[in-house]
Amino acid sequence: MKEGKIQIFTGDGRGKSPAALGMALQSAVKGERVVVIQFLKGRGLQESPFSSRLEPELKLFRFEKSAEDFNSLSEEKRREEWQNIRNGLNYARKVLVSGQCDMLVLDEVLALIDNSIITEEELIAVLEARNEETDVILTGAALPDKICQMADNVTRMETVKAAR
């Protein structure tokens, strides 16, 4: 029986999401079931016709409706998106509890804590709901201590040189 791991890609550098998606793709190629939920990504990858060709091994979800940056939304739209984001987090918990996937990627989920959309405790509750065989990958720039302690692997991305 495989033991699932919690992996985190964090830091101010670029490449967190591509690294997580690369691992998701590797798992899908092996025939594993992968669910990717993107948060705070604007349109994200779901709008691409390419992503539908990856199914059924890799399923991509984005629960937010707006393509605009969350912080630039009106208060009313923000409340609406807040509920959509919570629906995404609830779906993540359902996927973990029911064992619907071998790997779950929660892309930019750490930014939800950083933006006070969810609490650290809410994310911990989602992670604790997983069965022991499911791999979970989290991404985001900020890394709360309690989340870091739950992880098996943490990779900090740092930009050493950026093209202009």
HELIX and SHEET records of a PDB file:
HELIX    1   1 LYS A   16  VAL A   29  1                                  14    
HELIX    2   2 PRO A   49  SER A   52  1                                   4    
HELIX    3   3 PHE A   70  SER A   72  5                                   3    
HELIX    4   4 GLU A   75  SER A   98  1                                  24    
HELIX    5   5 VAL A  109  ASP A  114  1                                   6    
HELIX    6   6 GLU A  120  GLU A  128  1                                   9    
HELIX    7   7 ASP A  145  MET A  150  1                                   6    
SHEET    1   A 6 LEU A  58  ARG A  62  0                                        
SHEET    2   A 6 VAL A  34  GLN A  38  1                                        
SHEET    3   A 6 MET A 103  ASP A 107  1                                        
SHEET    4   A 6 ASP A 135  GLY A 140  1                                        
SHEET    5   A 6 ILE A   6  THR A  10  1                                        
SHEET    6   A 6 ASN A 153  ARG A 156  1                                        
END                                                                             
